[in-house]
Each structure stands twice: as C-alpha cells, then as structure tokens.
Amino acid sequence: MKKSVGPSPRMTLNQAIEEVYKGRQGRRIKRESAVLLPLIEEDGSLSLLYEVRSYQLSSQPGEVCFPGGRMEGHESRQETAVRETCEELLIKPEAIEVIGGMDSFELGNGAIVWPYIGKIKGSYSYSQDEVDHLFKVPLTWLCANIPQQYKLTQQTIPDPHFPIERLPGGKDYQWLEKTRDVYMYLFQDEVIWGLTADITHAFIESIKAITF
C-alpha cells in the first residue's frame, strides 16, 4: 500500500523571514552604476575631463557627465567604471590608473552611483554614438570657483484617479515637499550641474585643503 504524502510542514514566521531575506542586504542593488573622474595631466597641471552626452541619446541628451554606466554581470564597481570609460573614450584599460574611490551617491529614483578617480595616460578620443564632445576643467579653477548653489523642491502630484478623499483633509491634504541643494558650475560655455556637479564638488572639497 502506497504511503500517502501529506502537506509539508508550515514554516514558522521566523523561518519564513529568514528564508525570504537571507543574504538580502549583501546583494547587489539592481540600479547600481559607476563613473570615473578622469584626470588629465598636461604641462604639470591636472584637469578633470568631462563629456557632453550625444544629442541623439534618448536619456539626458546634451547633459554634462563623467564616463560611466550600469554594472553588468559579476563585474566589480571599479571594473564598471573602467569598462565604461574605455568604451566612451576609446582607450584600453591599461591607459587608466585608478587612484581611489569615493563614497556613493543616491539618486532620487533609488539608484546608486559609485565614483572612482583615475588618471588617463596617453591619447584619447570619444565614441560619437554616446558623446557629443569633451572638455577639460583645470583643478585649480574648480578649487578657486565655488559653484553656484540653488534649491530644488520636488512636489507630490497624485494622479487623477488617486482616492484623495480618503486621506485626512481630503483635497487639502498637506503633502510633504522634498527640497535639496543643487550645485552648478559655469565654465566657459558649459554648464555642470546635477549629479556631475555633486560629485565634482565632493571631490574638490576633499582635496583642495591638502593639495591646493
């Protein structure tokens, strides 16, 4: 006679939580990216190299940025920064001397960006599919020129079908507003702002007291 197979014993709440969330905090974040701050040395002076994104790109065309992008496969954050820089500046990995990494930056959509600093050795160009043009800003200029600072306030706008009448106060509900500081560098005809300006400012503030 066949032995009947009964239902498997149910987990306790503790076991279920452990099973679902086991190792969760150590996992890679899905929207994790890395960028490189490329240092260019000419005549004994250092400059940061910036890209202006191609106007043909669907995302942020014409914006000033550092080379970088999303992590792929099992590569490390630093490997991502190097790979993306090689693709965008048309150079080999050996042409990049990575000096160090900075603290991460979190975007409003929850994405995390990891900046690295590295020297570019030898000549470089750029991929016209991704980059419109390049420009350099001397570190001495960045240290001597404090970025302009503005406030940016983000409001919550519910969609037309949101049941706002169910909230305390109904249509007069007091939504929280999120205000943040926005840095902006104006260098010649270029405007460096947003995440790129945030990373630039953090980098310059960390080195100018001991270097310049």
N, C-alpha and C positions, 0 to 999 in steps of 0.2 A: 504494500500500500504506500502510495506516494505521500511523503510528508508535506503538509501544506505550509506554504511560506507566508508568514504574516507580515504586516507592515513593519518597516524598520523603526526602531525606537526613535521617538522625537528627541531633538536636542534640547538641552536647557537653554535659557536665554543667554547665559554666559558663553556657552559653547557656540551658539549661533553667531554671537557678536564676534567672538574670536575667529571663527571660520570666515566670516564675511570681510572683516577688516584686518586680517592677518597680513602684516607687512605693508599695509596701505600707505603709511606715512613715508616709507622709504622708496616708494615707486616714483618713477619719473613723471613729472607733470606733462599732460598731453600738449599743452601750448607752451613749450619751453624753447627759447631761442637764444642765440649767442651772437655777439657782434665783436668786431675788432676795431680798436682805436689805432689806426696806422700812423706811426711816427716816421717822418721823412727827415733825414739829416742832409743838409746842404751847407757847405762852407762853415761847418762847425755849429750851425744853428738848427734847431728842431722845429718842425711844423706838424700839425695834425692834418691828415688828408681826409677830405670829405667827398662824398658822392652826391650828385643830384640825380634822383631816380628818373628813369626814362618816362617821357610823357605818353608813351604807348602802353605803359603798365596800367592794369585795372585798379590796382591798390596804391593809393598815395602818389600819383604821378607828380613829378616836379618837386617833391619834397627833398630836403637835405637829410642825409643819413650817413651812418657808418656801414661798411660792408658787413653783411650778416644774414642770418635766416634761421629757419626752424631746424631742430635737431632731427637726424634721420637714423633709423635703425638703432644700433647699440653704440654709436659714437659718443665720445665724451663732449662736454660743453666746449672745451678748448678745441677739440677736433672740428666741431661745427664751425667755430669762428674762423679757423684756418681754412677749412674747405671752402666756405662761402667767399672768403677774401680772395682765394686763388681763382675761383670761378669769375668773380666780378672784376678783379684787377689783372687777370690773365697772367698770373705768375705761378711759380712752383712753390710747394710747401717749404723747401729749403731757403726760399727768399724771405721767410718770415721768422724773426727772432722774437718769440713770445716772452715778454718780461714779467708779466703778472696778471692777475685777475682782480676785478673789482667786486663789490657787493652787488647783489641782484637788484633789478628794478621791476616793480609790478605795474602792469598797465591796468587801465580801468576795466578791461574785459576779463581780468584774471590771469592773463598771460604773463610769463616771467621771462625777463631778458637778462642774460649774463654777459657783461662787457669784459673784454681782455685788452691788454695793451701790448703792442708789438712793433718792432722796427721793421721797415721794409728795406731790404738790401737789393741794390741794383735797379734796373729799369722796370717800369710797369706801364700798363695801358688800361683799357677798360672794355667790358662787354657792352656793345651798343644795344643789345637786347634788354639789358637791365639798367644801364647808366646813360644819362644824357651827357654829363660832363663831370670833371673833377675839379676841385680847387683846394689850395693849402692855406692854412691859417697859422702864422708863427705862434709858438707857445708864449713868446714874450708879449705879443699883442693880446692874447687871451688872458694873461696874468694882469696886464695893465688896464684892461677894459672890463669893468663889471657889467654883466648882462642886464638889460632892462628886465624889470620884473612886473608882472601883471597878475590879476586874479581872474580865474575862470570858474564860473559857477554852473554846475550841472543841475537841471531841474528834472523832476519826475513828472512825466506826462502819461497818464493812463490811456489805454486805447478806448475807443468809443463804447465798447461793449463791457468795459470793466464795471462791476457792480458797486460803484462808489457809494450808493445809498446805504450799503450795509456797514460802512465804516463810521466811526464816531464823527459826527458833524456833517456826514454826507458830502455834498459837493463843496463844503467849506473845510474839508479835512486838510490839516496842516502837514503837507508833505515836507520831508527833510530835504534840504539842498546841500549839495556837496561842493565845497569851494576849495580850490587848490592853487598853489603858486605856479606861474608859468614863466620860464626864463626865455629870453630872446636876445641873440647876438646878431648885430647888423655889421657884416664885414663886406665892404665894397658893395656889390650888388646882390650879395647872398644873404638870406635870412635863415639863421639856425635857430630852431625852436623845438618845442615838444620834447619827446624822449631824448633826441640827439643833444639838445641844449642841456637837459637834466644831467646826462652822462658827462658831457663836456664840463659843466660847472663842478660836478662832484670830483672829477679827475683833477681839474686845475686847482681847486681849493685844497686838495690833498697834497699837492706837490709844491705849490708856489712858496709856502712858508719855509721850506727847507732847500729849495733849488734856486729860486729867483730872488 
